[in-house]
Amino acid sequence: MDTTEVRRTEESVRAWEAQRTDADGSLSFSGGDIFSYPEKVRWQAHHARCDPAPGAGAYDIPAAKIRSWEQLLDWTAHLMDKSWLPHTDWDDCLRGVHQGGGRLVLAVEAGAPIS
C-alpha cells in the first residue's frame, strides 16, 4: 500500500469535508456529492520483482507473516491502530479473503508450474 497515496487521500478527504462543513461544524452534503468523495487507496499483493513502484514509500506486510487466519487477525488489529487505515481498502481485502476473492497471491517455488 502506497503511503504517499494515503497522505494525498487524507488531504483530499479533509478538503472534501471542509467544503461541506456548515458554520455550526456539521457536515452536510447531497447524494450527488458522494460521487466526488476521494477513493480509498488500494492494497496490492505482489512479490518484490513485480512491484509496480519499486522504491516508493510503501507499507509492506511480508506474505510469510500473514499465512494463517490468526496472523491475518493480528495484522488487522495492528493496522486498526493506524489513523490512515480508513483511507485504504483493507476492509475490501478482508472481504476478498473471506469470500475467496481474486486479490490474493500464492507463493510458488521458482520454476514451478502455476495451475
Number of C-alpha atoms within 10 A of each C-alpha: 19 17 16 14 17 20 14 14 20 20 13 15 17 12 14 17 16 12 12 15 14 12 7 6 9 9 12 11 13 8 6 8 11 10 9 8 14 17 13 17 23 16 17 16 18 16 13 9 7 9 12 11 10 10 7 12 12 15 11 12 11 11 13 9 11 14 11 10 11 10 13 15 13 14 14 15 11 10 14 13 9 9 9 15 16 15 19 21 17 19 12 14 19 15 12 14 15 10 9 10 12 9 14 13 11 11 11 9 7 6 6 7 7 8 3
